Each structure stands twice: as structure tokens, then as C-alpha cells.
Amino acid sequence: MSAPDRRPVTIDLDAELHRSLCEAAESEGMDVPSYCRSVIERDLGKATEARVSGGKPFDIDGLLAFRDELLGDRVFPGNSVDLIREAREERTKQLDEWR
């Protein structure tokens, strides 16, 4: 069986990004080149799906991670539905005043 047809790609990374890349690869139990290939294949797959579907890729895991990073364990009081309703009512009052 012959080796897969591969093309080398070289990129320059700053020290911090390189360290993060190495840590991520290690946490997945992979070497850096294998980890890079898996991430590229995954993300290109999402981008290809988005182009075919006419939209942008939807990354729920990324959104949840961002939410956790941003908010942590904080829980906001009240019901978000009520907050949205109040904001809409306020906006409607402002629009009525401008007319």
C-alpha cells in the first residue's frame, strides 16, 4: 500500500499559540501534526457543509464553551423571557414617541 498523497504546509506561530497547540495535542493523546490534521479536517468539513447549505457553520460546542468562559457559574436572577419582553416594550414606547 502506498503512502497517502500529502503536501507539506508550514506556518509560523507565536510561542503562546505553539504552546497551546502542543498542550491541546497532548490532551487528545496525539502528536502535533496528527492533531492539526484532525482540527483542519473537522473545521473544513463544517465550512464545506455551510457552503453547501448556504449558511455559516453552527458550532454549539464552541458557543457553550464561550458562555462558560464568559459567565462561569454565575446565574442571573429573573426570567430571560421577562427581560426580553420588558426590553421590547421599552423599545416600542421609544418608537411610538419618535413617531
Residue pairs with C-beta under 8 A, 6 or more apart in sequence:
13 21
21 32
21 35
21 36
22 32
24 35
25 31
25 32
25 34
25 35
25 36
28 35
28 38
30 38
43 57
46 57
46 59
47 57
49 57
50 56
50 57
